[in-house]
Amino acid sequence: MKPDFTKGLVPAIVTDFHTREVLMLAYMNEEAYIKTLETKQTWFYSRSRDELWNKGATSGNIQEVQSIDLDCDKDTLLIQVIPKGPACHTGEISCFFNQVAEKDSNYDSSIIEHLMKEVEERKTEVLEGSYTNYLYEKGVDKIGKKVIEEAGEVVIAAKNEDNEELTKEVSDLLYHTFVMMANQGVTLEDVKQELSNRFAKKGNNKGDRQEIKKW
C-alpha cells in the first residue's frame, strides 16, 4: 500500500516519535517517498525550488524514520521520526511555534514523553545542581529508596482523601520511576510495548474493544 500520487504532491506530517509533537509539514512526490523508504530518512519535494531535498543534508538535523502511516484517502502521510536536531530552519524544535489560539487547559498533552526524554538526556548531559544527575550519581539503591518513599506518600495521600496532595505525590512517583527506568536502560516504548502485549483484541478492527490478558 502506497500513497496516491495521481493528483500530484502528497502532504507529509512529521512528528517526534517519542513526544508525538508535530515538527513540520512538507510535501512528497513518489521519488521522495521511495527515497524516504530506502534511506530511512525524510526526503521531500520543494515546490519553490522544484527539486528533491533531504532533511538535514545541509544542517545535519536529519530525521530518522520510525514509522509511516497513510490516512483513509491515501493522500496524506504521517511520519514519526527521531530528530537529530531542530526541525525548523529558525532553530526551533518545531515549525509550529507561533500560537494563534489557546485552549482553557494549559497542560502539555505530551508531558509524559517530554519528561522521560529529559530524564534520559540527563544521563549524558550533566547539569550543575541537577537533582536528576544527583540520583544517577548515587545509583539504583538511592533511586529505589525514593521510588518506595514516593509510593508510600501516594497511599497516605489517598487514605487522607486529599486529591490535591495525591496528584502531587503521583507526579513525584512517576518522575522517580522514570529516573529508575532510565538508569536501568528501560524506555517508555518498552513499557508501552509490554502494556500493549497485555491486551488481547476482540475482532479484527483497530476500533474494537481490547481486553486485558494478564490483569
Disulfide bonds with the S-S distance in Angstrom:
none
